Amino acid sequence: MASAAVDNGVSRDGSGADVPLSDLMLDIGRRARKAARVLALTSDAERAAALRSAAEAIRSDVAGIIEANAEDVAEARAGGRIEAFIDRLQLTPARIEAIAGSVEQVADLPDPVGRVLATFERPNGLVIERVAVPLGVIGVIFESRPNVAADAGSLCVKAGNAAVLRAGSESFRSATRLVAAIRAGLERAGLPADAVQLVPVRDRDAVGLLLGGLAGNIDVIVPRGGKGLVARVQAEARVPVFAHLDGICHVYIHKDADLDMARTVLLNAKLRRTGICGAAETLLVDRAVAGTHLQPLVAALLDAGCEVRGDAATQAADVRVKPAVEEDWRTEYEDAIISARVVDDIAEAIDHIETYGSHHTDSIITADKAAAARFQREVDSAIVAHNASTQFADGGEFGFGAEIGIATGRMHARGPVGVEQLTSFKYRIHGNGQARP
């Protein structure tokens, strides 16, 4: 893809001619559609070889990627960004190697395309197959994590899709360099470089054009970033969206929960990484075990540096607990803070989750298999865990190699979106001359 810059809201292509942003974006969409048609006809071996070539191209340009990233980091520091943001943005040789390794892991995944999902024969002798096929062109809008460019691009290619990536201004240089390496690797292996394109401008209007679908050339949009980005995408997109807005995840301590297990799972679910979407934000404790379990669990959280905001019963368990207000039950803290309350029974726990949750990930801790089965049946979340941390809400932990995001909608993809979720299906009908009466 030719280099481009932005000049007063007008994009400049490699020829030096001024190109309106709308025309530039439409050209990107058209080239992505053309590349997607080529990819859809490739074999898994061809796609896997191209991704391994992309991984090697990333490794061969470590110095260039580090240099581009250093400019992004310097700009972010000058803009007063906090260290947690800088950490998400910064690339090191080890992190770049991990990115290349992740691309190779995706290459080695089973082929998601061409899977026969179902086969059935009709009374008239027709044999009908439902077969997995690529979605087409996937638009991915992300913010500060440059590794998303490689994760998203590799997953899309593995599933036979083209990717149009739009990086946030903070990671623009890093993503540009990473995508250039990926494109070089694909082209070296004989696949179209346009299978992975990065919008070559920082202009925010490019996001709106992408959400409009680029004249029918974008099939799905995936936002990866903060709530502001996701909310805008969900409000404005004119094509389907794979996303989640909030990660308000719960851990429910059932009356038959083992205390040691509950403590281990709860601390991991809340504190392993507080800023990820799978971090627990609310603790629910069954009244039947509040006398034995509530105080030790609350004390463990507090002693580990986690602020606890609780109802009256939770406040009575430890003087360090702060009062919870109604808004706490609806808050994704993304910090070492958790809300906690005592519930009468499993029915009230489920009702609380359905009232305040975000349908992302929720967990029950119990030795009662029937209670666990009820919880997993009635809690309408994308991921429902039994005796396990909510922080397993991750495509890598599911064995997907990587994920393009986590979706909480009810259509098509739900939970971690990996290569299988980046396919649709079509029907193949096999007959021997049948005509419909």
N, C-alpha and C positions, 0 to 999 in steps of 0.2 A: 504494500500500500504506500502510495506516495506520501511524503511528509507534508504536514499542513500546519498553518498557524492561524491565529485569529487576529483580525485587524478591524476594529470598530464594528464588531458584530458580523463581519463578513469573513468567510473562510477562504484561505488562499491555498490552492493546491500546488503540486510540484511544478506545474507549468508557469507559475507566476501570475496566472489570471485570477481575478477576483471571482469567487463562486459563492452565490447565496447559500446560507446554511441549509435551507430547505432542500436545495438541489444536491448539496453534498451528502446530506443524510439519506435522501432518496436513492442516490447512487450506491451508498453503502448497503442499503436494504436490497437493492436489485442484485448486487454482486454476491451478497450473502445467500439469496435465494438460488442463484445459479450454482454456487458452491454446494449448497445443500442437496441439490439434485444430483450432483456428482457423488457426494458422500453416500447418499442413499443406495448407490449401486456398487459401492466398494465392499470388499470382503473384510471380515474381522482382522485377518492377518495384515491386510494393507493398512487399516486404521491403527492397529497396534504398532506396526513398524513405524508409522508416521509419528506416533506419540513418543516412541523411544528416541526417534530422531530429534523431536522437539526437546526432550529432556537433555540430550547431549548438547543441543544448541544453547540451552540455558546454562549448562555447566561451562561451556566454552566462553561465555560472556559474563562471567562473574564480576570481573573488574568494571565492565561497563554498567552493569546493573547496580553495583555498589555506588559508583559515581553518580548515577542518576538519582538513586535513593538518597544519597547524602544531600543533594540539592533540595529534595522534598523535605527531608528532616530539618534542614537549616531554616527553610521557609516556615515550617510548622513551629519551630522554637521561636522564631522571630515574631510569629503571630500569637505567642503566649499559650500555645497548646500544653496541656498537662502531660506529665510523664507517662501516664497510662496510655494516652493517645499516641505519644511518641513511640512507645514500645510496640503498639500494634502496627505502626507505620514502618518502623526501622527494619532493614534487612542486613543480615550478616552473611559471611560465607557459609556458616552452618545452616542458616535459615534458607538460603538459596539452594543448598544441597538437598534440604528437606523438601523444597518445592519440586526440584527435579525428580527426587525419589517418589513423590506423590504422583507425578505425571506417569512415571513408570508403573506404579501400582495400578493406576487406572488402566493402563495399556494391558495389564495382565488379567484384568477382570474377565469373567465369562461374557461372551458376546450377547448383548441384550436384543439385538436386531435379528428378526427372522424366527424367533421362538414361536412354536406352535402352542398357543395358549389354550385352545380347545378344538376338538374335532367331533363332529356328530353327523350322522347319516339320516336323511329324511326318508319317509315312506316311499317317495318316488325314485329313490336311488341316488339323489344328489348327496354328495359328501361336501360338507362345509367346514372350513378351517378358519379359526380366528388367529391371526399372525401379528406379532409385534413389528412395528415399523417406526422409523424416526418421526419426531414431532415436526421437524422442519428447521425453522430459524428461531433461535432463542435470544432474546435481549436480556442482558444482565446489567443492572445498575448497582454499582457498589461505591463505597466511600474510602475509608482509610487503609484497608488491608490490601496491599498489592498482590499478595498470594492468591486472592480470589480470582485474579485474571487467569492464572494457570489452572487452578482448580476447575473453574467454570469452563474454560476453553477445552481442557482435556476431557472432562465429562461429556460435553456436547459432542466432541468429535468421536469419542468412543461409541456414543449412541447414534452416530450417523447424522448429527445435526450441525448446522452452522451456528456460530455465536457472534453476536454483536455486543461488545462490551463498552460500557460507559463508566470510566473511573471518576472518582471524586477529584476535585482540584488538588487535594492534599497529596494524593498518590499518583498524580498524572504522569510525572516523569518516570517513576519506577515502573508503572504499568505499561507505559509506552515501550520501554526497553525490554520488559519481559515478553510482551506480545510480539515485538519484532523478532525475538529469538524463536518463539513458538512458530511464527509464520515461516521463518527461514527453515526450521526443521521440517515442517509439513511439506514445504515446496521441494526440499531436498529429497524427500521420500516419494515424491510424485503426486501428492495431493494438493488441491488448490489452497494457496495461502489465504484466500478470502474466506476459508472455513472459519477463521478466527480473525475478527477485525475489532480494533479499538477506535471508538469515536475520537478523531484526532484534534478535538477542540475542547476547551473548558467551558465554552458558552453554555449557560444553564438552559437556554432555549432548546438545546439538543435533547434534553431529557423529555421535554414536552412533545417534540417530534417523534421520539422513540415510542413514547406512550401512545401516540396516535396510530402506531402500527406501520408507518412508512409505506403507505399505499398497499396494505395487505401483505407486506413482505415479512412482518414479524408475527410469529404464531403464539408465543408465550413471553411474558415478562417476569423476571425474577429480581426483586430488590434485595440487596444485602447491605444493611446499614441501620441507622437509628430510626426511631419512631416517626420523625418528621418525613424522612424519605419514604418509608413504607406507607404512611398515611397518604402522602401525595400520590404515590403509584396506585394504591387501591382506589383513590377517588377519581383519578384522571385517566387511567388506562382504558383503552378501547379494545384490548385483547385480554385473554385470560391471564391471571396472575397467580404465581406460586409464592406464597409469603405467609408470614405471621406478624401481627402487629405487636403483641405483648407476649411475654413468657411468664405468666403468673402461675407458677408451679407449686403444688402442695405435697406435703408429706403427712399422711394420716396414720397415727399410732392407734391401731385397733386394740380392743380389750384383751386380745390374745397375742399381743406383740411381746417378743423377747426384748428386755430392756437393753442388753448389751448390743444386740443387733440394731435396735432402734437408734441408739446413740451413734453407732458407727455410721449408719446410713444417713442419718440426719446431718451430722457434721460434714460429711462429704457432699451431700446434696446442697447444702447452703454455702459452705466455705471453700471447697476445692478451688473454684473460680467463681467469684461473686458476680462478675460482669457478663456471663454468658446467658443465653436465653433459657438454658436448662437448669439454672440455679433455682433452688427452692426459695419461695418468698413467703410461704405461710405454713405454719405447723398446726396441725389439728390433733388433739389428744382426747381419746375416749374417756368419758367421765368415770367409767368403771375402773380405769387404771390411773386416774389423775392422782390419787393418793400415793402411788408408788412410782409412777413414771414421770409426771410433770416436772417436779422439782429437779431431779437429776438431769433431765434433758435441757431444761432452761438454764440450769447452772453450767452445763457443759458448753452451751452456746455462748453465754456471757463470759465464761472463763477463757474462751477462745477468741475473745475480742468482738463478738457479734452483739449488736444492740438488739434487744427484744422489746417489742411493743405488744402488750397483751390485754386480754379482757380482765375482768375482776379476779377470776380464779387464777389466772397466770400471774397477775401482779401479787397476789397473796403468796405465791410460791417462792418469790424472791424479791427483795426490796429494790433490786436494781432494775426491775422491769418497768418500762415506761407505759403509760396508758395508751391503748390503741383507740383510734377514731375510725369512723366508717370508711374513710378514704384509704386507710391502711390495707383493708382487705382487697382493694382494687389496684394496689400499687406494685409495680415491678421496680424494686429498689435498685437492682444492679450494684449493690454495695453490701457491706457486712451488717445488714439490718434484716430482721425477720419479724413478721406478725405472728401471734400465737393465740389460740383460744381452745377452750374445752367444749366438746360437743357431746350430746347425750348418747349418740349411738352412730352406727354406720350410715343410717338413713340421713341423719342430720349432717354428717360429714359429706356425703354425696351431694346433698342439697346446697351446702355451702360452696362446694367446688363448682357446681353448675351455675350458681348465682354469681360468684365473683371471679371464677377462673377464666382463662383465655383459651382453653381447649388445646393446650400445648402438651405438657407432660405432668402426670400426677402419679403418686406412689402410695401404696398401702403397706404397712408393716404388720404382719400377722402370721401366726402358725395355723390359722383356720383356713383351710383351702376353700371351703364353701363361701366364707366371707370374702376372700380374695377374688373368687370367681364372680361374685355379685358386684364387687367394686369395679372389676375390669369390664363387666358387661354394662353397667349403668353409667359409669363416668364417660362422657362423650368427648374424650380428648384424643389427639392424634397418637399419643403414646401413653399407655397406662401400665405402670410397673407394680410388681409384687416383690417385696423384700429386696429392693434394689434402688440405688440412688437415681434421682431424676437427671443427674449429669451424664447418664448414658444416652441422652437424647443427642446423638451425633452419628452422622453417616459412617464415620470410620469405625465406631464401636459396633455398628450394625453389620460390619463386614462389607460395606458398600465401597470401600477404598477412599472415597471422599464424598462430599455432598455439595450441591449447588445452593442449598438452603434447606430450611425446614418449613413445611406448609401445614397450616392448621385448618384450611378450608375442607369442604366435604366432596369436592369434585376432583376426580382423577388422582393426582399425587397428594399424599397425606403423610406427615412425618418427614424424616430425612429424605430429601430428593436426590437420589443417585442415578446411575445410568438406566436402570430399569424404569424409573419414573419419568425419564426423558424420552420415553417411547409412547406411541399410541398403538392402534391396531387397525387392521383392515381384514375383510373377509375374502377368502378364496373359495370359489365354488367349483367343484369338479363334477361334470356330468357326462352322459353318453348319448346326447341328442335330445334330452328332455325339453319339451315346450309346455308352457303353462296353459292349462285348459281355461 
